[in-house]
């Protein structure tokens, strides 16, 4: 495949992916997860994240 791209037989990445298509799922997933968690569960997750962020190992 590399040789075909180098000789021009095949175009490398002929169509770039649409960025809006890729970001839709992530935007939905975070909100859905937050909606189903209780405030206590969200707080626990935030505490773990902060501890990990400020004390890496």
C-alpha positions in Angstrom: 0.0 0.0 0.0 2.8 2.4 0.8 4.4 1.8 -2.6 1.0 2.4 -4.3 0.6 5.7 -2.5 4.2 6.7 -3.4 3.7 6.0 -7.1 0.3 7.7 -7.1 -1.8 4.7 -7.8 -3.8 5.2 -4.6 -4.6 8.4 -2.9 -3.6 8.6 0.8 -6.7 9.3 2.9 -9.0 10.4 0.1 -11.8 11.6 2.4 -11.1 13.3 5.7 -13.5 12.2 8.5 -16.2 14.6 9.5 -15.3 16.0 13.0 -19.0 16.6 13.9 -19.8 13.0 13.4 -17.0 11.9 15.9 -17.9 14.4 18.7 -21.6 13.6 18.9 -21.3 10.5 21.0 -19.0 12.0 23.6 -21.2 15.0 24.2 -24.2 12.7 24.8 -22.3 10.2 27.0 -21.1 12.5 29.7 -24.5 14.1 30.2 -26.2 10.7 30.3 -23.7 9.4 32.9 -24.0 12.4 35.1 -27.8 12.3 35.0 -27.9 8.7 36.2 -25.4 9.2 39.1 -26.6 10.4 42.5 -25.0 13.5 44.0 -23.0 11.3 46.4 -21.6 9.2 43.6 -20.6 12.2 41.6 -18.9 13.7 44.6 -17.0 10.4 45.2 -15.8 10.3 41.6 -14.7 14.0 41.8 -12.8 13.4 45.0 -10.9 10.4 43.4 -10.1 12.5 40.4 -8.8 15.4 42.4 -6.7 13.1 44.6 -5.2 11.5 41.5 -4.6 14.8 39.8 -2.8 16.4 42.8 -1.0 13.3 44.1 0.1 11.2 41.2 1.5 8.1 42.8 
